[in-house]
């Protein structure tokens, strides 16, 4: 971990100019029928995936329509965002972007 301007930055991210880059991407507008395995398969052509997870409703355990895909490298994550943002998957226009840093406190 490094401290930059009073913020803690994880090893998976680094400061380039004033933007944070991460190995994790945020994917929104997914079909509610998309599975984690399907999410992983859709994004695997762009690099080695460490984790693919869907955010679920705490009560019903059903997917909320968005999730995260974590790659082994920043370059793979950027390549996936460039290729998949604005694509139609399962009849839905999805959006992909570099995930924002998690801040605690």
C-alpha positions, 0 to 999 in steps of 0.5 A, spaced: 500 500 500 502 507 498 499 513 500 498 519 495 495 525 497 492 522 504 489 516 500 491 509 500 492 506 494 492 498 493 498 495 489 492 493 484 492 500 482 496 506 481 496 513 480 497 516 472 496 523 472 490 524 476 486 518 474 486 511 478 487 505 474 485 498 476 485 491 474 477 490 476 472 493 471 465 494 473 459 491 468 452 494 468 445 493 465 447 485 465 441 481 464 438 478 471 439 471 468 446 472 467 450 467 471 457 468 474 460 463 469 457 466 463 460 473 465 467 470 466 466 466 459 464 473 456 470 477 458 475 471 458 477 473 451 481 479 453 485 476 458 486 472 465 480 473 469 482 472 477 474 473 479 468 474 476 462 476 481 455 478 480 452 483 485 446 480 488 440 482 492 441 480 500 434 478 501 432 474 495 439 472 492 437 474 485 442 478 481 441 486 481 444 486 474 451 488 475 457 485 477 465 486 477 470 482 473 478 482 475 483 481 471 491 479 472 493 486 469 491 493 468 492 492 460 487 486 460 482 490 463 483 496 459 482 492 453 476 488 455 473 495 457 474 498 450 471 492 447 465 490 451 463 497 453 456 498 449 456 491 446 449 487 446 449 481 451 443 477 452 439 482 448 441 488 453 446 494 452 451 493 457 456 498 459 463 496 462 468 501 465 474 501 470 472 500 477 472 506 482 477 505 488 474 502 494 474 507 500 474 505 507 472 510 512 
